[in-house]
Amino acid sequence: MNFPSEPFRIKVVEPIKRTTRDERERLLREAGYNLFQVPAESVAIDLLTDSGTSAMSDSQWAGMMLGDESYAGSKNFHHFEAVVRRLCGYRYVIPTHQGRAAEHVLCSTVLKQGMCVPNNMHFDTTRANVEHQEAEAEDLVIKEAYDPHCELPFKGNMDVARLEETIRRVGPSRIPFGMITITNNSAGGQPVSMANIRATRQVLNRYGIPLFFDACRFAENCFFIHEREPGYAERSVRDIAGELFSLGDGCLLSGKKDGLVNIGGFLALNDARWAQAITDMLILVEGFPTYGGLAGRDLEAMARGLEEVLDEEYLRYRIGQVRALGALLDEGGVPIVKPTGGHAVYVNAKEFLPHLHQSQFPAQALAEALYRDYGIRTVEIGTVMFGKRNSATEDTIYPALELVRLAIPRRVYTNQHLSFVAEALVDLYHRRESIGGLVMTYEAPRLRHFTARFEEETPAAMVWPGAGFAAAPLS
Ligand code: F0G
């Protein structure tokens, strides 16, 4: 499979600093083997996240110069509001500085202790915001989502039967809203079909429960619907997005993904009473309702980004680039989650490092090795991020999936960079037995993956294949 040609020219470049393996080894030790603690300038290719890492277009940068920084009633807000209303059709548009702030103002306003939020799969900050209100975050994605080998076109779908069971068990009065995360980041960036969204809506309707989308990768999800779902090939992605949002009552959106901006987010909804209460909370924690924690220029950039992301040539390139990286890894024998998702390729660390038990943090160990040997930063989505301790027995409950996510920033890395990433992983796979496990020496009570510290279980006995890559990591 070939990489698609980039539908843009590069006008501004940022040099990549080269580091040696010895330097990276030292940086890792200092960082407690946590890649969130490694200085970004010492990373050659940064696939930690696709969030806030996009390259903005010339039009977005031009829009930044048109920032109206008035405290109230900025013209950029009115432009932004018009763009969001045209995209989603929701009446009230509430800007926030990023996605989790939208989660916070929603959850702290409408969730109470003992309530429950069903979702196909909560992202970690969404789960944390639900649990912070002492409510239950219920993941109800179809069971195939937990099987890295199962190839389904819409592996992010909600298990509608389990949704209905959950509502009956918990009682609709304890479920203020249901959610669907598009695409499903936590299990492979997999899309949700329009048919499944409609079916979810129907179940929720029966019990009078509103539906909210966690829509930060909505355009990628809609492009998959355009590509894969019968009846949508002739429909534009904008049109598909309109239909999708019309099936919900509101959305939370981190603009740092498909908004193509470095900061920004929003909440949009139809219910006037909720909008009022959320806005009151917004003023307390984010800012006045026409800026919500952002500068006028940020709102302008996000308004333009939300329009640009619907360009189908861009989306074809975007999804194609990620898919081509997945294909290179697959051809090289590297076990990955199939099919390749929208914003990232997920390496199956359980199969990559079968000699390590989950208690030895195989996905974290693989991410460390990839940074140490090649300067490539990725993120663990496995036991570090989702492992839990059973408070009664002190045993660890391990997540079903143990993954390393290669998240691809939008419009940032060339196809050549990604070929290098594939070569690096294939090489590591060939000498995988040399990768040892890790021991966790510190963990915070919540969202531990950001600050956890580790030590190597055994001294690294890595066999270094040659000096070539160390001296020139971007060969
Ligand atoms: N929902 C989903 C599905 C996400 O992936 C994220 C962020 C958020 C909500 C929160 O948005 O970061 O703007 O506060 N995901 C990033 C990631 C951090 O790396 O996947 P935020």
Residues whose N, C-alpha, C, O or C-beta is under 5 A from the ligand:
A	BS01	F0G	L48 T49 D50 S51 Q98 G99 R100 A101 F123 T125 T181 T183 N185 D214 C216 S254 K256
